[in-house]
Amino acid sequence: MTRTPHRLADDFPGHRERLADLRRTDAHLARLAAEYDALNERIHLSEINVMPLEDLEEVQCRKERAALKDAIYATLTRAPA
């Protein structure tokens, strides 16, 4: 655990502009990114013991976050540059 939030712009540095553009123009990507951000915040708060999660719940949140990140990456790489 790094205790550092996994911000999408930091995780996809080569796609920062495209990510920002698609957040504004693509409703599907905007929804995925919002879900990712909410899960990411929940995990981060658990890591720093502000709002701890049960172990199984944290593992499930991490899996969901990874799946969302994969879906976001797929959308980013399909979108025209």
MOVENJO-V464584 format. One record per residue. N is the residue number from 1. RES is the residue in one letter. PHI is phi in radians with two decimals (* if undefined). BURIAL is I if it has 9 or more other C-alpha atoms within 8 Angstrom, else O. Layout:
# MOVENJO-V464584
n=N res=RES phi=PHI burial=BURIAL
n=N res=RES phi=PHI burial=BURIAL
This chain:
# MOVENJO-V464584
n=1 res=M phi=* burial=O
n=2 res=T phi=-1.61 burial=O
n=3 res=R phi=1.09 burial=O
n=4 res=T phi=-1.94 burial=O
n=5 res=P phi=-1.03 burial=O
n=6 res=H phi=-1.64 burial=O
n=7 res=R phi=-1.26 burial=O
n=8 res=L phi=-1.02 burial=O
n=9 res=A phi=-1.09 burial=I
n=10 res=D phi=-1.37 burial=O
n=11 res=D phi=-1.31 burial=O
n=12 res=F phi=-2.16 burial=O
n=13 res=P phi=-1.07 burial=O
n=14 res=G phi=-1.34 burial=O
n=15 res=H phi=-2.12 burial=I
n=16 res=R phi=-0.98 burial=I
n=17 res=E phi=-1.12 burial=O
n=18 res=R phi=-1.10 burial=I
n=19 res=L phi=-1.06 burial=I
n=20 res=A phi=-1.09 burial=O
n=21 res=D phi=-1.09 burial=O
n=22 res=L phi=-1.21 burial=I
n=23 res=R phi=-1.05 burial=I
n=24 res=R phi=-1.49 burial=O
n=25 res=T phi=-1.94 burial=O
n=26 res=D phi=-2.04 burial=O
n=27 res=A phi=-1.06 burial=O
n=28 res=H phi=-1.13 burial=O
n=29 res=L phi=-1.14 burial=I
n=30 res=A phi=-1.05 burial=I
n=31 res=R phi=-1.15 burial=O
n=32 res=L phi=-1.04 burial=I
n=33 res=A phi=-1.14 burial=I
n=34 res=A phi=-1.13 burial=O
n=35 res=E phi=-1.10 burial=I
n=36 res=Y phi=-1.05 burial=I
n=37 res=D phi=-1.05 burial=I
n=38 res=A phi=-1.14 burial=O
n=39 res=L phi=-1.13 burial=I
n=40 res=N phi=-1.05 burial=I
n=41 res=E phi=-1.12 burial=I
n=42 res=R phi=-1.06 burial=I
n=43 res=I phi=-1.14 burial=I
n=44 res=H phi=-1.06 burial=I
n=45 res=L phi=-1.09 burial=I
n=46 res=S phi=-1.21 burial=I
n=47 res=E phi=-1.08 burial=I
n=48 res=I phi=-1.67 burial=I
n=49 res=N phi=1.07 burial=O
n=50 res=V phi=-1.46 burial=O
n=51 res=M phi=-2.40 burial=O
n=52 res=P phi=-1.04 burial=I
n=53 res=L phi=-1.89 burial=O
n=54 res=E phi=-1.11 burial=O
n=55 res=D phi=-0.95 burial=O
n=56 res=L phi=-1.11 burial=O
n=57 res=E phi=-1.15 burial=O
n=58 res=E phi=-1.16 burial=I
n=59 res=V phi=-1.07 burial=O
n=60 res=Q phi=-1.09 burial=O
n=61 res=C phi=-1.08 burial=I
n=62 res=R phi=-1.12 burial=I
n=63 res=K phi=-1.14 burial=O
n=64 res=E phi=-1.11 burial=I
n=65 res=R phi=-1.10 burial=I
n=66 res=A phi=-1.11 burial=O
n=67 res=A phi=-1.13 burial=O
n=68 res=L phi=-1.11 burial=I
n=69 res=K phi=-1.09 burial=I
n=70 res=D phi=-1.08 burial=O
n=71 res=A phi=-1.15 burial=I
n=72 res=I phi=-1.14 burial=I
n=73 res=Y phi=-1.08 burial=O
n=74 res=A phi=-1.06 burial=O
n=75 res=T phi=-1.17 burial=I
n=76 res=L phi=-1.09 burial=I
n=77 res=T phi=-1.42 burial=O
n=78 res=R phi=-1.48 burial=O
n=79 res=A phi=-1.20 burial=O
n=80 res=P phi=-1.12 burial=O
n=81 res=A phi=-1.30 burial=O
